[in-house]
Structure formats: structure tokens, C-alpha cells
Amino acid sequence: MHFDKLATVPSNFRIGEHSGAIARCAYNSTLMQLKVQIVRYVDDHFPGFVECELVDASGRIHTFVEKGPVVSDKWPGPDGSYPMSGEIRCEILEQGHCQDGRELLRVTTEQPDYVETKDGVAEFVVLSSQVISAEATIADTEQKAKDCEDRSKSDPIRADALLREAASFREWIAGLKRGRWRS
């Protein structure tokens, strides 16, 4: 899946100029993830590097080269089928609305993991739909763990493998709740 080209945001857009009340966000205590597309595998150096793309609110494509496990907990390695979705942790700096009413966020990928594009850019104005909370990820992962545990009860042949998968999900969730991300 690729991002569709987004409607143009005026080149002179600055959050705060086109909307009423803009406040510094209190999201900093919450892990957020910026959606990206992993477009290809680029390097075998451990643990393996991939090229990712982000299309910002003005339609500009930003390219990152990052460790595969940093951008996806389901990263398949060099033999994976690309493109695939991924996420980069980010911090929300500001929120606002464009003249056409779309909710926009100014985010940085510098915090918490010091991720930047090939051009050294770490701040972006994106649609709010491009940012998801870690809480949503935890809830989804908890459901996956529960599904594995439930399936293990009805499939004795695969029970051990399913319970190991559930334990792996639970370990990942525990790390996320302690503030570690894809450790």
C-alpha cells in the first residue's frame, strides 16, 4: 500500500497562523508513532536496514534509511514483500488545522529515537491520521496475544507454538509499557 498524494498545504503554512487556539501538546508522556511505508530492503549490516517513505501534509516525500526492527515489529527481513507499512516513534510538538479544515500535527522523529531523513530532516507537518498512539498498538497487541491463547485451547497440536507467540506479544507489551520500544 502506498500513500495517496495529499491535497496541497500552502507553502507558507505555519501551525498557529491558520487556526484559533494552538497549544503545546501534552502528548509527550505518550508514545506516538508516525506511519511510514517501508519500500525496500537496502543493507545487510546487522540487523538489516530498510528505506522508508513518509508523505507529509503538503505531499512531499521524505525518505528514511533505518533499521528494519525499528520501523516494524513484523519486519520480514530481506526476503519480505515490499512495500509494507511501518512506524517511526515520534513526539507531537503542535496541533492545528489547515485552511481547508484538515487536522494537522507538527511532529519530530528526533525524540525519542533520533531518527531523521536522508536529508537530515526530523520535523514534519502531517495529517493527524498519520500518527497513532502506542496505546492503540498495545490494545491491538494484547488482543493478538489473547487470540493466540484462545486458539491454543482448541488446537492442541499447535498449542505450544501459539502460547510462545502469545508470550512474545506479552513481553513486547511489557517492554512498551516500561518505556522501551522494540528493544
C-alpha positions in Angstrom: 0.0 0.0 0.0 1.3 3.5 -0.9 0.2 6.8 0.5 -2.0 8.7 -1.9 -0.9 12.2 -2.8 -2.4 14.6 -0.3 -4.1 17.9 -1.0 -1.6 20.8 -1.1 -1.0 22.8 2.0 0.1 26.3 1.3 3.9 26.6 1.2 3.8 29.4 3.8 1.7 27.3 6.2 2.8 27.6 9.8 0.9 25.9 12.6 -0.8 28.6 14.6 -1.3 31.0 11.7 -4.4 29.3 10.3 -6.2 28.1 13.3 -7.5 29.5 16.5 -6.0 28.2 19.7 -2.9 26.2 19.3 -1.3 24.9 22.4 1.8 22.9 23.1 0.6 19.3 23.3 0.7 17.3 26.4 1.3 14.1 24.3 5.0 14.0 25.3 4.3 11.4 28.0 2.6 9.2 25.5 4.4 7.3 22.8 3.2 8.1 19.4 4.0 6.5 16.1 4.3 8.1 12.6 3.0 5.9 9.8 5.5 5.3 7.0 5.8 2.9 4.1 8.8 0.5 4.1 9.6 0.5 0.4 12.7 -1.7 0.1 15.5 -3.6 1.9 18.8 -1.7 1.5 21.6 -3.2 3.6 22.5 -6.5 5.3 24.5 -4.9 8.2 23.0 -6.2 11.4 20.1 -6.0 12.0 19.3 -5.0 8.4 18.3 -1.7 7.0 15.2 -0.6 5.0 14.2 2.5 3.1 11.0 4.1 4.3 8.9 6.9 2.9 6.7 9.5 4.6 4.4 11.7 2.6 3.8 14.9 4.6 0.6 17.1 4.6 1.9 19.1 1.6 2.5 15.9 -0.5 6.3 16.0 -0.2 8.0 12.6 0.1 10.6 12.2 2.8 13.0 9.2 2.7 14.5 7.5 5.8 17.0 4.7 6.0 16.5 2.9 9.3 17.0 -0.5 11.0 14.2 -2.8 10.0 13.2 -3.8 13.6 12.9 -0.1 14.5 10.2 0.6 11.9 8.3 -2.7 12.2 7.7 -5.3 14.8 6.7 -7.6 12.0 9.7 -6.8 9.7 10.3 -9.9 7.5 13.9 -9.2 6.6 15.5 -9.1 3.1 13.1 -11.6 1.6 10.0 -9.7 2.6 7.3 -8.4 0.3 7.7 -4.6 -0.1 6.2 -2.1 0.2 4.7 -2.7 3.7 3.6 -0.4 6.5 5.8 0.6 9.3 6.0 3.2 12.1 8.6 5.6 13.4 8.2 6.8 17.0 7.6 10.5 17.3 6.7 13.3 19.6 3.9 15.7 18.8 5.1 19.3 19.0 1.9 21.2 18.0 -1.5 20.6 16.5 -3.6 22.8 14.3 -5.9 22.9 11.3 -5.2 23.9 7.7 -7.5 26.4 5.9 -9.5 23.5 4.4 -10.2 22.2 7.9 -7.9 19.2 8.0 -6.3 18.5 11.4 -2.5 18.7 11.2 0.3 17.9 13.6 3.8 19.1 13.7 5.9 16.1 14.8 9.5 15.3 15.4 11.2 12.0 14.9 14.3 13.2 16.8 12.6 12.2 20.0 12.7 9.6 21.3 14.9 7.6 18.9 16.9 10.3 17.0 15.5 9.2 13.6 15.9 11.6 10.6 15.6 11.5 6.9 18.5 11.0 4.4 18.5 14.9 4.2 18.7 15.3 8.0 15.1 16.4 8.5 13.4 15.3 11.7 10.3 17.7 11.9 7.2 17.3 9.7 3.7 18.7 9.3 1.5 15.6 8.8 -2.2 14.8 8.8 -3.4 13.7 12.2 -4.4 10.4 10.7 -0.8 9.6 10.0 0.0 9.5 13.8 -1.2 6.7 16.1 -0.8 6.2 19.8 1.2 3.5 21.4 -1.8 2.8 23.5 -3.7 1.7 20.4 -0.8 -0.5 19.5 -0.8 -2.0 23.0 -4.5 -2.7 22.7 -4.1 -4.4 19.3 -1.2 -6.5 20.6 -3.0 -7.5 23.7 -5.9 -8.7 21.5 -3.4 -10.7 19.4 -1.9 -12.4 22.5 -5.4 -13.2 23.7 -6.4 -14.7 20.3 -3.2 -16.9 20.4 -4.1 -18.1 23.9 -7.7 -18.8 22.9 -6.6 -20.7 19.7 -4.1 -22.8 21.8 -7.0 -24.2 23.8 -8.8 -25.5 20.6 -5.6 -26.6 18.7 -3.5 -28.9 20.9 -1.1 -29.7 18.1 -0.1 -26.0 17.7 -0.7 -25.1 21.4 3.0 -24.7 22.3 3.8 -22.5 19.3 0.7 -20.4 19.9 1.5 -20.0 23.6 5.1 -19.0 22.7 3.7 -16.4 20.3 1.4 -15.1 23.0 4.2 -14.9 25.4 6.3 -12.9 22.9 3.4 -10.5 22.4 3.1 -10.1 26.2 6.9 -9.5 26.6 6.8 -6.8 23.9 3.8 -5.2 25.6 5.6 -5.2 28.9 8.6 -3.5 27.4 6.4 -0.9 25.7 4.7 -0.1 29.0 8.1 0.3 30.7 9.1 2.8 28.0 11.2 0.5 25.9 10.3 0.3 22.2 11.3 -2.6 20.0 14.2 -3.4 22.3 
